[in-house]
Amino acid sequence: MQLYNSMTRRKENFEPRRPGKVGMYACGITAYDLSHIGHARSAVVFDVLTRYLRHIGYDVTFVRNFTDVDDKIINRANKEGKTSTEIAETYIDAFHEDMDRLNVCRADLEPRATEYIVQMQELVERLIEQGHAYAVPSGDVYFRVRSFKDYGKLSGRDVDDMRSGARIAIGEEKEDPLDFALWKAAKPGEPFWESPWGNGRPGWHLECSAMSEKNLELPLDIHGGGQDLIFPHHENEIAQSEAVTGKELARFWVHNGFVQINSEKMSKSLNNFKTIRDILEFRQPETLRFFLLGKHYRSPIDFSFDGLDESERALKRVYECLRDAKAASQRASWKNGDTPAAVLEEFEALEKGFRDAMDDDLNTAGALGHVFGMVRLMNRILEDKALRNKEGTRQLIERFFVCASAWSDVLGVFGAEPSAFLDELRDTRAARGGIDMARVQALLAERAEARAAKDFARSDAARDELAAMGVEVRDTPSGAVWDIA
């Protein structure tokens, strides 16, 4: 397996520090608001990475933190007349609810910043002792950026270029404008902890250095998050951790691309901010997950509801193939006969193609291309009168189900019972279109009654009214079925 390493800016063969075991840390949310689609993308990317590493045999320990003390949390708490703890708990619970709906597995460990205050203070003391940090009279503690010679190695920034034009704000006591806060003196109305430098709270960058070192052995095999975290957050983590330990913080740095909304940056000021709950109001969670898998994780992804609808149609095609294959597999009798060699070769090439795509820097978009190649192949087989009743075809259908199970295991999609998923999808689309479900059921009943009575004029009238509502009716041996046009 190859992964793109943001540190070296190239794809490298992935080899963990300890054979067969992977320690991975991803930066989680600051818990002050509902999670948005950018959070969803990062969570799905690291969920698939964890799933795939386990699928190919690694024992993975995945850690994702929660920031539960921060300026934004404090501001929201003060605005709502609540404690910071209450705000953080509310939005951590909301994050879990949203991720459960998206079929994102919980991390093995989910540390919170406030649980590691002692470890953070110890880390600051070690940095001060080694000359990498300094306390100022106000009670703030800063990291000396120029004391760490490799500062900027992840982001590719030059310290002297960053220094040019940088200024120390009025009231700040930094030695250098590039220095960043490790510990912040308490302000009135803020939560605080006692420390050797006075009452205060940790800086944002400090928490991940303390939590990663405490929960996983260094160097981490994989550390990552969204591309927006490369600078300053991950750059500062590297400086803190490597300055104090003398060890590499992480062997591989993995970062997912940004999310845009209709080709614009997502921003509350632009009124295009999309929470996960906004999107799932009239869409199935699996559709959103599928949409996020449709682009390579390092590429930017442009969210639009048109794009989401396209993903919905594609997902529907996979489930229809699974439904039809399941129905075919349940036939009572099969004739002797093997599957043609060319068909088997095509099937096996698609199986291998899926694995090769995932091994190539977690290329989910390429892997889905092979999924749809498999769907097209199976549809051809199921429609071919010369093949569909042969014993070799039955065996190939069973192998197709094994593939679907692997897709579900790795991608977290295609795991529902096909008919149940399609029924739910139909109902979701009907609700989104404002279709009166009671009227649909009444018209279907009226049409069935008219057909039984051979009153074809009344039957056609019911069908025409359904069509005007956007409902297609198809007659099958087991009765009429309907869908949204």
VOTIKE-379529 format. One record per residue: residue in three letters; x, y, z of N, C-alpha, C in turn. Coordinates in pm, whole numbers, plus 50000, padded with zeros to 5 digits. Atoms other than C-alpha are relative to their C-alpha. Layout:
REM VOTIKE-379529
ALAXYZXYZXYZ;...
REM end
This chain:
REM VOTIKE-379529
MET500834988150000500005000050000500875012550000;GLN499314987350003501175035049916499115011150055;LEU500704988249949500175066950098500815012449965;TYR499344987250022500925102850009500375006050135;ASN499504994449875503055117950284500155015149981;SER499954985450014502445155350324501385005550037;MET498684995349959505875158550486500994999349884;THR499045001850109507825144950188499435004249865;ARG500714995850121505225155549928500114989749888;ARG500025010750100505235121949755499344987650060;LYS500555012849955503625087649771501154991050043;GLU498985009049948505575062549977499364986750039;ASN500495012849951505235025850061499725001150150;PHE500354998949859503405024050391500544988150078;GLU499475010349910505325004850654499945005550142;PRO500094994949864504375009451020501284997450078;ARG498815001249915506975012951293500144986050056;ARG500005013749948505974979451444499284991149901;PRO500655008650099505174950951204498594996050042;GLY501385004349976501424944951182499175009250085;LYS500744991049910500454973551415500115014449952;VAL500034986150046499415009051327499455008850111;GLY500494989749909499105038851561499675012449921;MET500444988850083497065066651400499255010250085;TYR500624989049925495995100551537499455010149899;ALA500614989650083493565124651369499405010750089;CYS500544988949921492585158951497498495000849981;GLY501454999750003488915160651588499455014150007;ILE500694987150004486395188751623500265008350126;THR500174991149886486315219051848498505000650025;ALA501425002949976482975212352014499235012450045;TYR500774988049969481105245251990498805001949907;ASP501104998650095478645239851702499774986649932;LEU500295012250075477025213551482501084997549895;SER498985003750098479395194951252499515003049859;HIS500344996650138479495206050889500594989849904;ILE499595009950100480285188350565501524998349995;GLY498555001649991484015195550605500404990150107;HIS499765010049895483965176250932499644986049949;ALA500435013050052482065148450754501064994249907;ARG499015005350093484695145950482501224994550073;SER498835004649927487615143450722499714987250077;ALA500375011949922485785118250940499884987849910;VAL500175011450092484875096250641501354995649945;VAL498675003550052488435097650501500774991450101;PHE499215007649901490035085950826499274987250043;ASP500735012449976487255060550879500354989649894;VAL499665009450108487965044850538501464995750012;LEU498615003949982491705045850603500144989550111;THR499975009849890491185027750934499424986749955;ARG500665012350047488785002750775500924992349904;TYR499195007150099491154995150488501244993950061;LEU498825005649933494214990950706499644987250075;ARG500445012149929492264966150917499634989049900;HIS500405009850101490884949250604501214992449945;ILE498815006650056494414941950479500894994250109;GLY499355007949897495454928050815500705007250112;TYR499314992749893496794955751037499135000950126;ASP500634997349870495974959251405500155015050024;VAL499974985449997495034996151418499475005350133;THR500514992149888494735018551723499815014249948;PHE500334986950056492955050051608499565009350112;VAL500314989949899492855080951831499535012749930;ARG500494987150050490735111651756499555008350120;ASN500274991949881490575139752009498785009049984;PHE500994989249999487915164952105500615011950073;THR499644987649930488825200952186498785004650077;ASP501174996349918486515208852477500265012150088;VAL499804986749941488075241652596500715008449894;ASP499514992050111488655269752347499235013250001;ASP500674987050005487775306252279498574998949946;LYS501335001050061484835296352057499004993350094;ILE500865006849903483425272852320499635009750113;ILE500224990549891483825299152591499035011049956;ASN500884989450050482165326152377498564995249988;ARG501365005350014479185303852301499374997650138;ALA500505002449864478855293852667499535013150064;ASN500374987149942478825330252776498755005749933;LYS501164994950074476305339252505498724992850042;GLU501195007949967473925311152607499794998450151;GLY500145001249855474465314252982500224985950051;LYS499705013749961475905279253008501484998950033;THR498585002349977479215264253114500644994749872;SER499275005550115481895255052864499834984949991;THR500195014449998481465218952972498664996249938;GLU501325003050056477745219652886500005001749848;ILE499954997950145478445234252540500784988849933;ALA499175010550060481205209152468499274986749998;GLU500735012849994479105179352582498884999649897;THR501104999450097476175190752366500494996949859;TYR499575001450139478215192252048500884987749978;ILE499365013250013480315161152116498924989549977;ASP501115009450020477035142152150499425001449860;ALA500544997750134475775158351828500934994349894;PHE499025005850093479005148451649499824984949992;HIS500185014550000478545112351755498724995949928;GLU501265003250068474925112251638500155001249849;ASP499824998050144475885126351298500904989349940;MET499075009950054478815102351253499404986050001;ASP500695012949999476715072451355499104998849878;ARG500875000350118474265081651079500814998049873;LEU499145001450118477155083750830500814987050002;ASN499315012849989478375049350940501505001750021;VAL498614997849960481645063851072500224993150134;CYS499735007449877483065040151331500635009250104;ARG499384992349893484005054651669501504997150004;ALA498565002249981487725059551727500214991050121;ASP499705008849887489355034951964500155008150129;LEU499854991049885490245063852195499575013949955;GLU500494986650032488565098052204500315009450117;PRO499624991549886490525119152454499485014249984;ARG500444986049998489325153852554501095008550064;ALA498914991449952491645182852618499995001750151;THR500064997249855490385189352972500404988050085;GLU499565011849927491325153753070501524999050007;TYR498545001150013495015160552993500715012850042;ILE499394987649955495725193353171501364997450067;VAL498755003149930498395177353393501114996749899;GLN499005003850101500175161853093500455012149918;MET499644988150076500045194952906500925009150081;GLN499134991849915501525213953200501394993950012;GLU498705006649993504295188153230500805002349872;LEU499334997850128505065192052860500545014349992;VAL499554986050000505275230052899501225001650090;GLU498854999049909507615226553197501274994449936;ARG498855005950068509905203852995500535009449891;LEU499594990750105509945228952708500725012150058;ILE499344988749935510825257452945501394996150048;GLU498715004749950513615237153103501034998849888;GLN499085002050112515105230052760500225012849919;GLY499804987350069514915266552652499145002149878;HIS500884998750117512205261252392498755008350030;ALA501194992349963509545280852584500365009650113;TYR499754990049895509295310352819498675005450051;ALA501184993949938506765324753062500205015050006;VAL499964985449993505905361753066499225004550123;PRO500624995549875504685383153359498484998250007;SER501475001249997501015380953256499534985950035;GLY500385013949976501055343053302499894991849873;ASP499965007450126501145333952933501354992949988;VAL498755007050032503745308652814500054998449849;TYR499845000650145505095309752458501094990149959;PHE498975008650060507025285652238500925008749915;ARG499024992750082510235299752089500144993049865;VAL499995006450132509765291751722501424998749947;ARG498655000550056513375300151631500924990350073;SER499195010049929514635275051889499904986349935;PHE500205012950068513365246851667500405001949854;LYS499414996850131515515246851355499194994849882;ASP500755005850111513125225651148498605006049986;TYR501354994350008510115248551195499685003849855;GLY500444997550138508205250350866500184988449907;LYS499695011150091509255216450733498764993149945;LEU501225006350051505665203450698499315009049898;SER500744990750086504105234450544500865005749888;GLY499114994550102507185243850340500235014950015;ARG499824985649977507285278750495501385003050057;ASP498704995649952510465297850566499805009750116;VAL500164991849879510815313350912500305014749971;ASP499654986150028512515344750779498935006849915;ASP501094994350081509785349950518498785002850086;MET501154997949911507115345650786500255011750093;ARG499664989249907508965369951012499855013649935;SER500084987350071508985396950746498565005250003;GLY501324994049992506045419650812499194996050120;ALA500755004349881504925401151127500235010050113;ARG499934990249892504195423151428499474993850129;ILE500535004049870503625418151798498865009650035;ALA501174991849971500145430451888500175007250134;ILE499964992349876499645456552158499504991150115;GLY500375008049883499545439452498500644986350003;GLU499315012950003501405408452384501425001650053;GLU498674999649940504665400052558500964990149936;LYS499165009450071506215377452298501405005749977;GLU498674996250042509925377952224500055002049848;ASP499975000350146509175371851858498554998649952;PRO501405001050045505915376751662499604986049952;LEU500325013650045506175340751535499714990550116;ASP500215008849885506095326051886498504998150025;PHE501435002949979502805309151976499764995550143;ALA500365002449860500945303852303499894985150030;LEU500155013549944501365271452494499005000150115;TRP500894998749884499495283652802499505014550003;LYS500614986750001497085312952828499505003650139;ALA500474995349870496515333053144498485001849997;ALA501464999549993492885332153259499505014449992;LYS500704987250004490605361153174498724998850082;PRO501245000749921487505370353377498904992449925;GLY501115007550059484625346253314500414987849921;GLU499535011850073486805319053161500284988650095;PRO499555011349918487375283853292501525000350012;PHE498554999749982490875279653432500444988350086;TRP499355010149916493275255453597501235006550063;GLU498804995149934496015262453847501244994849928;SER498765004250066499535261153706501175007250064;PRO498834992949947503105271453793500095014449952;TRP499934986550057502515302953583498765008250035;GLY501244993249963499185312353741498814992849939;ASN501215006150053495585303353665499895002449849;GLY500114998550145495005296653297499484987449934;ARG500475011650079494215271853022500974997749886;PRO499035003250106496125254352744499695007149869;GLY500174995750138496705268152398499524988349916;TRP500625010450083495015248952117501034989849952;HIS499045009250060498165234151964500564990050100;LEU499355008249898499415219952292499314986750023;GLU500755011949956496645194752351500354987549920;CYS499745011950081497385171752058501384994250025;SER498665005149967501085169452144499954991650126;ALA500095007449874500215158552497499204987149984;MET500885011750011497425134652399500594989149910;SER499415010250088499275117552114501134992750071;GLU498885006349929502365111552329499504990850111;LYS500535008049889500225097952614499324987249951;ASN500855011250043497995074652408500634990949895;LEU499335007950102500325062352133501505002050012;GLU498554998649998504025055352114500465008549883;LEU499434991950107506075080251914501164992649935;PRO500824991650088506615082851631498684993349965;LEU501275005150049502985079351529500224994649859;ASP499905004950138502565058651216499325009649903;ILE500754990650084499985082851076499435010950089;HIS500654988649934498905117451187499345008249891;GLY500624992450107496475138850998498765007450039;GLY501214992149987493345158850944499775007449870;GLY500234992050120492115185050699501225008149962;GLN498854992250048494555204950485500155013250074;ASP499934987449927493685236050685500804998850129;LEU499265002149875495475220550984501524999549979;ILE498565001050025498885218250813500745011650065;PHE499424988349934499695253750922498875008650055;PRO498855002149912499805264451192499904987650090;HIS500225009849894498325235851394501014988549997;HIS499095011550004500335205851274501465004450001;GLU498634994849994503465226851219500405002650146;ASN499704997049860503245238151582500074987350085;GLU499915012949930502555202751706501384993849981;ILE498685005750028505725190951535501075007050082;ALA498994992349928507755218951690499994996550149;GLN500115003149856506465212452044500514986150031;SER499725014049968506695174852034501444996149971;GLU498655004250037509975170751851501065007550077;ALA499054992449920511695198452046500184993750138;VAL499925005049863510865182352380500414985350007;THR499705014449993511215145352292501264996349922;GLY498885003750087513955146152029499654989049902;LYS500465010750089511835120951836499135005949890;GLU500944996650106509975123451507498584998450054;LEU501385001149951506295130351584499224989749921;ALA500785009450081504845110751292500794996349875;ARG499315004950119506125089751005499275004149873;PHE500824995950114503245097450767499045010850044;TRP500994989449980501205129450750498994999249887;VAL501075001950098497845124950577498985011250017;HIS500934988849994495625154750492498974999249887;ASN501065000050102492275155750313499765014049947;GLY500234987350068491275183050069498805007750054;PHE501054991149955488905211950123498664996549936;VAL501345001050056485155212450064499555014049961;GLN500604987750045483625240149856498494997949982;ILE501445000650021479925248249819499695007349870;ASN500284994150131478855253949459501185008549952;SER498744994150046482505262649376500475012050081;GLU499554989249912482795288049659500444994350134;LYS499595004149867484555285149992498815000050094;MET501105000749904482145273950262500255010050112;SER499844989749898481575302850502498635004650048;LYS501254994549945478855315150734499725013849943;SER500194986550052479445350250598499414999849859;LEU500565001350135478545338050247498644993150000;ASN501295006549984475415321050381499924986849922;ASN499995013050070476475287850225500534989050092;PHE499485009349899477445269850545499044988250013;LYS500875011750001476085234250532500394990450113;THR499765010249899475825213050844499584986549944;ILE500395013650041475485175550813498494998550011;ARG501445001449979471955178650948499195007649893;ASP500644993250112471035204250682499884990849880;ILE499935008450120472075179750413499134987650013;LEU500725012649981470435149050565498505001950025;GLU501434997849978467045165550607499164992749897;PHE500735006950106465925151550270500924991149916;ARG499105009350069468825128550179500364988950097;GLN499575010949915469865094650308501475001650037;PRO498604998549958473115094150508500984992749907;GLU499085007550086474605067650279500285007549870;THR499784992050120474145091149983501105010250022;LEU498954990349971476285117650150501354993150012;ARG498735007349987478955092250243500514995949861;PHE499625004150135478955078849885500545012049921;PHE499554987850067479275114449751501425003650041;LEU498674996449950482315120849970501084990349953;LEU499045009950049483975088749847500285001449851;GLY499904999150145483545099049484501155008449949;LYS498804992550037486605121649486501184994750080;HIS498815003949925490175112849583500135009150122;TYR500054992749874490635123449944500875012550001;ARG499134988249999493445148149864499505011149909;SER500524990150093491455166049594498935008550068;PRO501144992349950489095194949670498714993749949;ILE501295005550042485465184749652498975011350001;ASP500984989350014482695207749532498624994450032;PHE501315004949960479455201549717498895008149934;SER501244993950048476135208349548498914989550013;PHE501085009849990472725192449580499814992649868;ASP500045007250128472865184249207501014988550003;GLY499015010649989476055164849274499554989050094;LEU500515009849905474415147949569498924991349935;ASP501035007750071471465137749350500614990149901;GLU499305009150091473875122949096500554988050077;SER499505011049916475465102449376498854990950042;GLU501175007949961471995091349483499604990449888;ARG500355008550114471265078249134501024988849981;ALA498955010250014474615060149120499874989450108;LEU500175009349889474065044449461498804990949974;LYS501205007750033470615033349347500324988949899;ARG499645010250099472155014949049500704988150064;VAL499305011049932474424994849278499004991550076;TYR500975007549921471564985049507499004992549913;GLU500895007250091469304975849214500694987449947;CYS499265011750045472024952549087500084989550112;LEU499965009249887472394937249435498644993350021;ARG501365005749986468604932749457499744989649893;ASP500275009250110468404916349114500864987450010;ALA499135011749983471374893649186499484991150111;LYS500565007849889469794883149514498794992049953;ALA501185007050052466524874649338500424988649908;ALA499545010550090468424854949072500594988350077;SER499355010749923470374835449333499004991050071;GLN501015007649926467144823549494499164990949911;ARG500715009350089465934804649187500274985750044;ALA499945013749945465274768249266500944991049921;SER499215009550080467084751548976500975007449909;TRP498974994550086470254758048780500494989049906;LYS499525009750098471504740848466501524998950008;ASN498565001850005474964726048432500605009449896;GLY499334991250096477394749248263500915009750071;ASP499034991049940480444770248336499855014149944;THR499944986250048480854807648307501135000949898;PRO498924998750100482864816747994501265005950061;ALA498714995749946486554822448063500165015149992;ALA499854985550017486404858047928499235007650108;VAL500814993549896483654866848178500724998950135;LEU499265001849875485654852148466501225009250007;GLU498834991350003488754871348358499605014550027;GLU500474986349979486764903848347499625002150147;PHE500414999149860485294896848691501235001350090;GLU498815000149915488694889448844500845012649983;ALA499294987550023490264920148682499365011450078;LEU500714989649924487584941948846500244998350150;GLU499665002649859488174925249184501395005750033;LYS498634995549977491894932149154500115015249986;GLY499974985750021491284967249025499565007750124;PHE500474993549877489364976349340501145000350103;ARG498915000749902492234964549562501165008949960;ASP498894991950046494854981549347499725014950021;ALA500364985949981492985014749363500125003850147;MET499914996949858492735013249741501454999950047;ASP498575000349966496435004149765500755012349947;ASP499374988350060497225034649551499505012650069;ASP500324987949924496905061849816498505001450025;LEU501404999849958493375052149918499115006649895;ASN500724993850111491895060449578498574994549994;THR501395004849995488205055649660499265002949870;ALA500664996950127487135072749337500324989249897;GLY499635010750091489095047249135499384986850038;ALA500625012549954487795018749350498534999649962;LEU501414999750039484205029949286499844998049850;GLY500065002850143484955029448914499974985249973;HIS500015014650016485674992248947498714993950055;VAL501315004649951482504987649153498975001149888;PHE501004998350106480465001748865500324991349879;GLY499675009850103482404980448619499424986450035;MET500565012749954481324950448828498485000049986;VAL501464999050013477714962648833499584998249854;ARG500335001550142477684965748453500184985549955;LEU499775014050036479174930848417498884991150054;MET501055008449943476624915348654498665002349931;ASN501264997450071473734932548479499984993149864;ARG499925007150129474934918348146499744985250021;ILE500175014349974475124883548295498564996750035;LEU501385002749956471694885748458498995001549886;GLU500914998050114470134897248130500274990349886;ASP499615009050108471904871247911499304986550019;LYS500755012549987469524841947854500904987849996;ALA499105011650012472444819247769500804997850129;LEU499165001249881474154825948103499224999550131;ARG500594997349870471614834648366499514987850076;ASN500465012049930470484799048444501114989750024;LYS498935009749988473894782448447500564999550142;GLU499425001849867475504768248760501215009150020;GLY498864991149991478644788348684499585014350032;THR500514986749971476564820048693499595001150146;ARG500374999949857475154810649035501235001950087;GLN498764998849922478694806749164500605014149988;LEU499484986550019479674840249013499185010250080;ILE500844991249918476704857049184500434999350146;GLU499545001349862477934843049515501325007750020;ARG498754992449991481364857749444499725015049998;PHE500404985950005479664890849363499575004750139;PHE500414996449864478094890649710501215001250094;VAL498774999049921481544884449861500685013449972;CYS499444987050036482794914949670499235011250070;ALA500834989649938479864935749797500275000950150;SER499675000149857480674925150153501345006950024;ALA498704993549987484284936350102499875015049978;TRP500224985750023483134969649956499425006650125;SER500654994649881480914975050259501005000950115;ASP499005000449892483724965150496500995011549987;VAL498964990150025486154989550337499445014249987;LEU500524986750031483995018550216498875004550092;GLY501104996449912481145017150465498715003049926;VAL501234998650078478505016850188499634986349942;PHE500515012250064476424989950010499714988850100;GLY500185010649901475824971350337498564997550040;ALA501405001749962472044975250368499354988949919;GLU500795009650079469464949550257499465007549879;PRO500294991950119468884960149894498575005049987;SER501384995750018465094960649878499595010250105;ALA500324990649893464814978250214500625013649972;PHE499354987350033467345004550105499255007149890;LEU500674993850115465565010549775498625005450038;ASP501304994949952462185013849948500185012950079;GLU499754988149920463635038850193500435011749911;LEU499574989750093465305057849911498815005849925;ARG501214995450071462015059549719499165009150089;ASP500794991849907460215072950027500685013450028;THR499264987649978462965098550088499835009549883;ARG500154991750120462745111049730498585005349989;ALA501404995550003458945112749755499795011550098;ALA500134989449900459165133450073500695012849952;ARG499274988450051461755156249912499215007349892;GLY500804994150106459435161749616498625004550043;GLY501314995749949456435168849837498854991449949;ILE501035008950052454545138849702499134994950114;ASP500985004449900451395129649896499984984750002;MET499895014649995452135093850004498654993350017;ALA501345005849982448565087450115499264999549868;ARG500674999850130447305097749772500624989649907;VAL499345010250082449905075449603499444986250033;GLN500505013249960448765045149803498554998149958;ALA501415001050040445115052949732499894997549850;LEU500045001950145445765055449357500524986349959;LEU499515013550030447795023349355498944989650029;ALA501075009249966444945005349530498875000849898;GLU501084998250098442385020349290500384993749866;ARG499555005750127444475010148989499964984750005;ALA500015014649986444874974449118498574994749994;GLU501415004150001441124972049179499415001049861;ALA500534998050135440334985948832500554989349905;ARG499425010250087442744961748662499364986450027;ALA500655012849967441194932448849498594999249940;ALA501364999550057437784943748726500025002249849;LYS499814997450143439194948948375499415013449957;ASP500444986450030438164985548396501255008049964;PHE498724994550040441134997448195500005015249988;ALA500074985350005439895033048152500305005850138;ARG499764995249863439835037748533501454997150042;SER498615003649969443155019548564500975010049937;ASP499134990550070444755042448303499925014050063;ALA500174986849938443325073348472500825000950130;ALA499215000249876444905063148804501495000849969;ARG498594999950038448195056448631500435013849951;ASP499674986750051448075090248454500145010050115;GLU499904990949886447445108348783501294997650078;LEU498735003149934450375090048940501185005849921;ALA498924994750084452585099748645500115015250014;ALA500004985449983451545136248686500625004150132;MET499394997449869452705133949047501504996850000;GLY498605003950006456105120848930500254985850046;VAL499915013849954455385084549017499884990549881;GLU500035010350104456215056048778499494987050059;VAL500535012949955454305023148809500444989349900;ARG499565011150085455674990348678499354987350051;ASP500675012649962453764957448675500994988549994;THR499105011649991455704926448783499174987750034;PRO500755012149965454694890148840499505000050145;SER500424999749859454464897749212499145012150032;GLY500864988549977452354928949165500645012949951;ALA499524987050047452744965849083501045005650098;VAL499014993149919455824984249207500095014249946;TRP499934986150043456345021649199501315006250042;ASP498774992849970459235045949201499795014649958;ILE500054986050038459915082949163500685001549864;ALA499474998550134460465092648800501295008250001;
REM end
